[in-house]
Amino acid sequence: MNWRLFVAKRIYNSNEGRKEVSKPAVRIAISGIAVGMAIMIVSIAVVIGFKNEVRNKVISLGSDIHVVNFDAQRTYESTPIVTSDSLMQVVRDTHGVKHVQRYSTKPGMIMTNDNFLGMVLKGVGQEYKTEYLKSHLIAGEVPQFSSLRASNEVVVSSTIADKLKLSVGDKIYTYYIDDSNVRARRFKVSGIYRTNFSSFDNIFIITDIYTVNKLCGWENTQSTGLEVSVKDYSQLDATADNIRSKIDTNMDYNGGVYFTQTIEEVSPQIFAWLNLLDTNVWVILILMMGVAGFTMISGLLIIILERTNMIGVLKALGATDGAIRGIFLNFSIFLIGKGLIWGNIVGFSLCGLQYYFKIFKLDPSNYYLEYVPIEFNWTYYILLNIAAFVISVLMLVGPSYLISSIHPAKSIRFE
């Protein structure tokens, strides 16, 4: 058996000297590592969960990739492009594409007896994936949308419903301005949704694409654009490039030029904000690593000073400085391991409580979510534990050289 490891275990398991100075120092060192690891685990779980939840919400509302008219400005008064079945098939057959759906938008106004509100009428067809909208319904139902007939039904957000005091089954009158003409259309509220994404909830009401195209004066083969979902989000840019190579700069029979944008290009401010969260995580990781490392250094130095007499005896018996350093580094590894275990227990316990009971809430108007999200990525946690262990051990190598300055003759007499 390795004698250095044996001595390190004896020191670690020793119950003698309960009033020794090293006892509180060891506890502080272990606590520092445990607290640092717990904070790092919670930080990673929260940031990954928050980024993915917000990103998925933005994508679900606007899809991964948009194909629109190149001449369209960034307003909801859109310029149409021809989105025929043949074009949709070309996009659908592109490598990396999962789903394709058409949509049209028309800005207008809702008026009731007591109030009025600006809005954007978004029309979708039968290929529209309603799972996300249904998952956020708080009342009513999502009607069957079609590109061939008018449903005269809409799904409105809870924000709009609250402002206009609407409920399921109510009739609403909407108005649209074309040049100098005003067009009116009456709808029935079939459902009310809430996504907590203010830029969507504040303005959009959902109906069939047939109605919106008629209001815009477009043909059935025209629409504002296509919403494209990708199979793998990590390949978003590559998939967008594949679509661009097939249709971008091509012109439809009305002179419209196809233009492809990713969701990150459509909403750069949101994704820049999400990417900024990564910087915050790195700051937390570095600070916590530093705290854990320095508490271990202070603990090791106290232990070395307290064991000066033992170090002198070992040197007198012929032990080298390197061998004695190995004893104290092995001892420190035991402490680091114990601190990491406790840190993982505390960190994952806190994450589990939040994951299942949603204890900590958020303001949806600011953060788009009602509670702090948690996501478990075990690869990150394994790498975090390995990195924390290696960095903590490496930080102790330098202070361990204090042993070489201890002289046997003096240290044996040390009390």
N, C-alpha and C positions, 0 to 999 in steps of 0.2 A: 504494500500500500504506500502511496505517496505520503511521506512524512509531513510535508508542508501542508497538505490538505488535512491530515490527521490533527495537527496542532491547531489549524484554523477552526476545525469543527469543535475541538475541545474549548477553545476560547468562546466560540459562538454559543455552545451549549452550557457553558459554565454558569452555575448559580451562586458562586461565591461572590462575596463583596457587594451585596445589594446596595450599599451606600456609596459605591464607586461613582466617580464623576462621569465615567463613560456611559452609565446606564441612561440618564436623560439625553445625553448626546446621541446615543444610538437610536433612542425612540424618536428624537427630533429628525434624525436623518431618514429613518424609515417613513415617518409621517410626511416629510417633504417629498419623497419620491411618490408615495401613495396619493397625496393631494395633487401633485403635478400630473401624474398619469390619469387620475380621475377627470381632471379639468380638460386634458387633451382629448380623452375619449368622448366626453360630452361635447366639446367644441366641434370635433370632426363629425359626430353624428348629427348635430344640429345644422351645421353649415351644409353638409351634403344633402340632408333632408330638405332644407329650405331651398337650396338651389334647384333640386330636382322637382320639388312641388311647384315652385313658381314657373320654372321652365316648362313643365308639362301643362300647366294651366295656360300659359301664353300659346303654346303649340296647339293645344286642344281647341282654343278659341280662334286661332288664325292659321293653323297647319304649319308644317315644316318649311314648305316652299310655295311661293306664289308665282303664277304666270299671269302677267297683266299686259296692258297696252303700254308701249314705250312712251307714248305721249301723255299718259295719265299723270296728273299731278298728285301730290300727297293730300288729296281731299277726298271726301266721300262722294263727290259728284264725278263719277267715274266715266272714263271713255271706254266703250266696249271693244272686245275682240271676238272673232269668230271661234267658238269652242265646239266645233262639230264632233261627232262621234269618232271620226277618223283621227282628229287631233288628240282626243282623249286616249285613244288606243295607242298612239305613238308614245305619249307620255307614260301610259300605264306599262308599256313594254320596255321602258328604259330601266337599265340595271340599277337596283337599289330602291326603286319606287314600290311602295306598298299599296297606296290607294290614291285615287284622283276623284275630285268632285268639283262641280261648277258652283259659282255663286254670283249674285248681282246685288248691288246696293243702290239705294235711292234716298237722299236726305229729304226730310219733310218735317211736319209738325203734328203733334197730337193735341186736340182740343176737347175739353170737357166743359160742362156748364160753369165750373168754378175756376178753371185753370187751363194753362196750355204749356207745352214743352216741346223743344226741338228734339229730334231723334233721327236715326238712320234705319231705314227698313232694309233688312238683309234677306234676300231670297235664296233658297236652297232647293235642290232637286231631290228626286227619289234616291239618288246614290249617296246623299248626305248621311254621314254616320252620326246618329242621334244619341249614342251611348253617353257621351260626356254631358250633353244637355239634360238628358233624363236623370243622370246622377246628381244634378244640381237643381232639380225641380223641387219646389217647396209647396206647390199646389197645382192641381189640374193635371194635364197630360200634354204630350207632344203630338200634334196631328200628323197625319200622313202627308208629307210634302210631295209635290209632283211638278214636273216641268211641262205638263200637258194641259192642266186645268187649274182653276183658282179654287183655293180652299176657303178663302175669306176668314181664315183663323190665324191668330198670331200668338207667339209666346213672348211675354214681356218680362223684364227684370223686376225684382222686388223694389229696386230703387225707383224705377219709373212708376210702378204700381203704388208705392207709398206716397210719392209726390202728387199723383193724380187721384189717389184713393180708389184704385181699381181692384177688382177681385175677379176670380174665374167666372166666366159667363157674361161679363159686362160687354157692352157694345162701345166701341171707340170710333171717333171720326178722325181721320188723318188727311192732311192737305199737303200738296206738292206744287211747286212753282216751276213752270216750263215757259221760258221767255216771259211773256206778259200774261200767260194763262195760269189759272189756279185749278188744280184737279183734286177732287175729293174721293176718298175711299173709306168705306166702313168695314171694320173688322170685329170679330168676336174674340175675346181673350180666352184662349183654351188652356193656357198654362202660365205659371209664374216661376221664374228661375232666379237663383242667386249664386254667382261665381265668386263674389268678393273682389273681382277685378274691375276697378272703378272705370277704367277707360272703355270697358265693354258694357258693364251694367248701366252706365249713365246714359247710353245713347242707343244701343241696339235693341230692336225688336225683330223677331224671326218669323218669316212666312215662306210661302212657296215662291220659287224663282219665276214661275209663269206670271204671277201678279206683278212682280217688280219689273220684269221685261216689258209688260204692257204699259206700265206707268212711264217707263223710260222711252217707249216707242221703238223697242228693239225687236229683231226677229228672234224666233225660237232658238236659232243656232248661235246667237250672240249672248254674251254675258260679260260681267266685269272682269272675270278671270277664272283661273283654276287654283284650287288648293290641293297641294300634293303632300302626302305623308310618306316618310321614308322608313325602310326596314330597320336601319341602324343609324341612330342619330350621330354617332361618331363619324359616319361617312356622309354627313350632310353636305359639305362643300363638294365632295366628289360626285355625289348624286346630282346636285345642282349643275355642276359642269357638264355632266352627261346630258341633262335636259337642254342646256344652252347649246351644246354642239348639234342638237337635232332641230331645234325650232327657233332659237334666238336669231334676230335680224330677218327672219322670214316674214313675209307680208301676207295678210289675209286678203280676201277679194274686195274688202272695203277700204284697204289701204292701211289697216292697223298693223303695227309691228310688234311681234311678241318679245316680251322682256321677262326674264326670270330673276327672282330675288329670294334669298333665304330669309327665314324669320329673324335671324340675327341682323340682317341688313334692313329689314322693315322696322324693327324695334331695337335699334342699337343702344339706346339709353338704358333699357331694362337689362340687357345682357352685359353691358359695361358695369352696371351696378352689381350684378351677380358675380362677375369676375373679380370685382374689388373685394368680395368676401374672402377669396382665397388669400389675399394679402393679410387680412385680419387673422386668419387661421395660422399662417406662418409666424406672425408676431407672437401669438399665444403659445405656439409650440416652442419657439426659441426662448421665450421668457420662462416657461415652465421647465424646460430642459436645464436652463441656467440655475433656477431655484433649486431643483432636485440635485444638480451636480454640486453646487456650493454647500448645500447642507451635508452631503456625503463627505465632501472634502473636510469640512470642519469636524465632523464626527470621526473621520479617520485620524486626523491630527491629534485629537484628544485621546483616542485609543492608543496611538503610538506613544504619546507622552506618558500615559498611564502604565504602559507595558515596557517602559524603559529598562527596568530591572531584568525582565525576562529576555529582552533583546540583547542585553549585555551578557547574560548567561549563555545564550545561544551562540553569540560570537566567540565567547571564550571556549566553547565546545567545538569550534571550527566551522560554524555555519557562515556562509557568505552573505554579503548584503543582498544579493539577488534572491537567494533562497528565503531570507527573512521578509523581503518585500513580497515574495510570492505568498507567504503566510497571510499577511495583512490584506493583500489583494483578494485572496480566496475568501477571507473573512468578510471583506466588503461585498463580494459577489453574493454571499448568503443574504446580507442585509438588502442589497439591491433587489434580489429575487423576491424577498418577503415584501418589500415595498411595492413592487410591481404587481404582485398577486393581490394585495389589499387594494391597490389603485384600480385594478380591473374589476374587482368585486364591487367597489363603491361606484365606479363609473358606469358599469353596465346595469347596476341596480337603479341608478338615477334615470338612465336612458329607458329602461324597461317601464318604470313608473310613468314617465311622460308618454311613452309609446302607447300604453294600454289605457291610461286614465286621463290623458290630456290635461294635466294639472296646470301648466303654465299657458295662459292665453295671450293672444296678440290682437292688436287693433287692425281689423281687415282693411280699413280705409288707408292705412299706411303700409301694411306688410302683405296685403292680398290674401292672408291666411288667418283663420280664427284661432289657431293654437300653434305652439312651437313644434315643428315637425321633427321626427327622428327617423334616421335611416341607418341600418346596420350594414356596413361594408367590411366583411371579415378580412379581406386582403389588406385593407388600410390598417386595421387594428393589429394584425400580425406584424406588419412592417413597422408600425409605431412601437410595439413592444421590443422588437429587435433593435431598432434605432436607439430607443431610450436606454436599453441595457448596454449596448456597445459604447454609446457616448458617455454614460455614467462611469463605466470602467476606465475608459481612456482618460477621463478627467482626473482620475485618482492615481494615474501612473506617476505624474510629476510630483505630487505631495509625498508619495511613498519613498522618494529619494532622501527624505529627512532621516531615514534609518542609517544612511551611510555616514552621517555626522555624529552618530552615537558611539562613544568609545567604551569598550568593555570594562576597563578598570574603574572608570568613573560611574558608569551606569549600574554596576553591580551594587555599589554603595548608595544608589539613588533610592529615596523613599518618597 
